[in-house]
């Protein structure tokens, strides 16, 4: 039998979509295709949910 | 002096802080310990009674004596991306990196020992009680009869992971979930189980603490919300997070909590009931904050940058068996 809490488990939501920004090691920031800093585009961050508290992360559980 | 940020490249939340540090002219070195021994390298010498060390990431080199603070955000396991990764290499790299960083006078957000302890939810619950925060009745047990008896006393229960971790083989999430009446608790014997009285909440509260600064946000529960959707991370809600005032008694208790925990940063989750009581659920010592700032406009990233930019403490040395400071 499995532990009680696992009776309530569901498949983890792994994001399939790629983010429209990439890390620039020179700037030490993620940059959009047009050169703007991703962190300054709050509308985009809200849409992507990349700054959001999530559950089921493979590596991080401090949400 | 430099701020060292330990996090992964895709951590755009850390970017929000880097932007403010850059604007203030504070030197930043950002690296992921997972990149030891590829793009990240280290060296430290303990000779003639003194310590000198360096870290490099890409083309950046930082003297460890020049660190003002270390922000442990979302670091990967040391050397996880090495050419030949192994548990042994990760342990070697972890001790080398964190041991050297702890040899400096840099301030930590959060200190590793405090962070490790602060992740333990049973400890969190007890500390919250001691600090005067209301904590829902909770049972952590492997005894099925104890679970049954608790369910008789508190018929409306939720279950959640003790650790907050989620199983990975296969990847699954274990959200806080409502336990139905007449549930069979026999599987409690197969793993520690955390059962907690469900708070009928009218709002979720996320209270972000940075140093001495408290920034609270509130998300009202939708009137038509399904009572079975307990976990705000999974619940569908059109309502944004809104800035909220912290009740004075909560502020006193939360400050006592972070002081006792030795934390410079903490993201507290509360459930607000119909009477307006904030029930403590947990404190995430490295909790996300970007989503709150995006919705509320609260200056969380700027506040973190300000904390990280403060001068380093002087390096403690041991003289005559007592800790003292070099002046």
Interface residues (C-beta under 8 A of the other chain):
Chain A: X1 X2 X3 X4 X5 X6 X7 X8 X9 X10 X11 X12 X13 X14 X19 X21 X23 X25 X26 X28 X29 X30 X37 X38 X39 X40 X42 X45 X46 X49 X50 X51 X52 X53 X54 X55 X56 X57 X58 X59 X60 X61 X62 X63
Chain B: X5 X9 X10 X12 X13 X15 X16 X18 X19 X28 X29 X30 X58 X74 X76 X119 X147 X159 X160 X161 X163 X164 X165 X166 X167 X168 X170 X171 X172 X173 X174 X175 X177 X185 X186 X187 X188 X189 X190 X191 X192 X193 X194 X206 X231 X232 X233 X234 X267 X284 X285 X286 X287 X288 X289 X290 X291 X293 X294 X295 X301
